[in-house]
């Protein structure tokens, strides 16, 4: 292993304990991460969101030394596999992907894919959204996620005003169709009720470590990642150390007060993962 790169220090005592526990017993530890805004920079077109330079190699470095490495995302499984080139990377044989918040799953070691069919509420939203958005600001777009549909306003001239115009009608549509609204960075997603990212992490820990790994590190950037920070707090109460990492963004600040470690966006996540990997055996 090459010389260790500088490892950022958590800003909380709990985070420092979590990082020390991870380094002390990496083979029983978990490193999990969001995708958009954490591994990949936020871009105008979601279909163009490729990982930050070195991100997938950094995950590969971690995968050689920790017990489990996972991507937990609201994106669809085919998108994540395509954008990240995850099937082709030689060091990701033990990667786990929880897509659509865990509705879809992929295990790189076995090639197993779990991907149930979406329910009728999604079809109804898919049918009704174009008319509902007929007077939306230019640049408003729909992203079809299979089990969810997301309305993006990032490319409009005034994203805040664009979302203000649409929010109430989107919330009403979600209520009428039985879907759940999930706000994010200049986006409002309507998704099927089901697991969230915290559930996905909990399932991973239960299946791989009987619920009690040596430590858990999770990196995220958006409101949907707060439930994983909640899960980290729950784990700590049970004696499992953890580190919540905020990939910093001026657009979403709610994670800052909850984070044990703040890094500068996806590039900071890459450097953190590289530094961790340089300290692991293997």
N, C-alpha and C positions, 0 to 999 in steps of 0.2 A: 504494500500500500504506500502511496506517495506521502510526502510530508503533509501533516494536517494543516488545513487552511484555518483562518481565524474563525472561531465559532462565536456568534453573537450571544450575549448573556441575557436571559429572561429578566424582565423587570419586576417579577413577583417571586416571593419565596416558594410558592407552590410550583411555579414554572421552573425554577432552578432545581427543585427536588425532582420534578418530572424528567428534566433533561439528564440529570445525574443517574436516575434509575434506568433510563433508556440506554445510556452508555455503559452502565454496569452489567446489564443483561439484555443485549440487543436481540439475541435469538428468540426471546419471548416477548418482544416489543412490537408495536404496530405504528407505522407511519401512514397516515391517510391524508388526502388532499382533495380539495375542490379542483375544478378545471378552469372555467372562465374567470379571468381576473386574478387567478392564483398561479396556475401553471401556464396559462396563455393570456396575453394581454387582451383587454377589451377592445374590440374593433367595430367599425360601423356595420359590417355584414357578418352575422354570426357564423355563416358557412366558411368564412375566411380565418377563423380564430385558430391559428396553428400555435403549438407550444412555443414559449420563449426559448431563445437559443440555449442549448444545453439542458433543457428541462427533462427530457426523456432519458438522456444519458445519466442525469443526476438520480432519477428514480431507479435506473438500472443499478447504479452504484449502491443505493440503499438496499435494493432487493437481494444483493449478494450477502448482506449482513444482518438484516432484521428479520423478525419472524414473519411479518406480513406487510406488504405495501399495497395500498388501495387508492383508486380514484373514485370519489363519490360525487356525482354530478346530477343536475337536472336534465342534461342533454340525453339524446337517444344513444343507445349502444353503437349502432352503425356509425354515427357521427364521431364518437370518441375514438373508435378503432381507426377510422379513416384519418381524422385530423392528427392524431398522435402517432400514426404508424405503429400502433401497439402490437399488432400481430407479427411484425417483422423484426422488432428489436431483439437482439440475441440475449440480453440480460434481464428480460422481463418475464421469464418463465413462471414466476410465482406471483405475478401481478393479479389482483382482483379488481374488477370494475363493477361498480354499482351505479348503473345509469337510471335516469328517470327516478332518482331518489331511492333506488333499490328495487323498483318494479322489474327492471331488466338487469340481468347479471351475466358476467363472463368471468370464467376462471381460466387464466392463461395456461396453467399447468395441465388441465384436463381437456381444455377446449369446450367445456360445457357452457351452453348458452341457455338462459331462462328469459323468455320474452312472451308473456301472455298477450292476448288480444285486448285492445281497449274496449271500453263499454260504450253504450249508446249516447251518453251525455257528450262525449268528445265529438262524435259525428254531428250532433245537433249544433254544437258551437262552431264546428268547422263550416257547417252549412250557413249559419246566420252571421258569422263575423263579417264577411265582405259588405253586406248591406249596412251593418251597424257602423262600419268604418267609412262609409261613402263620403262623409263630409270631414273626415280626419285631415289633419295638416299633411301637406306633401312630405314624403319621407317616412311616414308611418308604415310599418310592415308587419306581416304575420309570419311567425315561424311555427311550422307544424312539427310537433315533437312526438306524434303518434299517440301518446297517452295524455298529451296536453297541447294547448296552443298558446303561444306567447305573442303579445302585441308590443313591438319595439317602437320607441319614439326618438331614439338617439340621433337619427339622421334628419330630424325635422329642424326648422330654423329656431324653434323655441321648445326644447323637450319638456320643460316643466309645464308650460301652458298646454302643450299637446296632451300630456298625461292628465292634466286637470280637466280638459275637455272630455276625455274618454273614460275616466275612472269610474264614475257612477254607473254609466251604462254597462261597462264591463263587469262591475260587481253585481249588477242586476242580472246580467246574462248568466253569470256563474251560479247565482242563487236559483234561477229558473231551471237550470240544467243539472243541478246537483254537483257541480264542480267546485273546487276550492281555488280562491284567488291567492296568488303568491307573488307579492311585489319584489322587484329587484332593481338593479341599476338601469334606470330609464326603460323599464320593461314591466309589464304586468302579465303574469302567466295564469291561465285557467287550466287547472289540472285535476285529474281524477283524485278523489279522496283515497288515501293510501299512505304508504310509508313516507317518512321524511328522512333527511340525512342522518339525524340522530338514531333513527331506527336501523338504518343501514349499518352504521358503525356498531350498534349494539348486536346486531345479527352476526357481523363479522367476528366480534370478540367471543360470542357464545359458541360459534361453530369451530373456531380455530384454537381458542384458549380457555374454553370452559367459562368464559366471562371474566377471567382474571389474568390478563397479560401482565408483564413486568412494568410496562408503561405504554402510554398512548400519546402520540403527537399528531395534531390535526391542524392543517393550514387552510384558511378560507378568507374570503373578502367581502361577502355580501350577507344580506339579511337572512337568507336561507341557511347560513352556516351557524347562526346563533343557537339552533337546536343541538348542534354538535358540541358547542361550548357548554350548553346545559348538561349534556351527557358526560363531558369531562368532569364537571362539578359533582355529578352523581357518582362517578367512578372514584373520585377523591374521597368522598364520604365513606366509600367501601374499602379504602386503603390502597387504591390503584393510582399511582402518580400519573400526571398528564401535563401536556403543554399545549395551550391554545395559541396558534400563530395567526396574526392578522397581516395579510398581504395588503398593505396600506393603500387606501384610495380616498381622495377628497370627496368622492360622490357618496360614500357610505362611511360614516364614522362610528356607528353603533357598536362595532366590534372592538374598537380601540379600548373602551373602558372594561371590556371583558377579557382582553388578550393578555397572555403571559409574555408574549414576545411580538414585537412589531417590526416588520421588514418592509423595504420599499418595493411593494408590488411583486409581480412575477420574477423580476430579476433578483430580488432579495430572497425569494423562495428558492430559486435555483442555487444561489450561493449558500443558503442554509443547508440544503440537501447535500450539496457537494462537501461542505465542511463536515456534516455528520458522517457521510460515507467514508471520508478520509480517516475517521477515528474508529471505524469498525474493522474487526478481523476479516480476513478473507482476501 
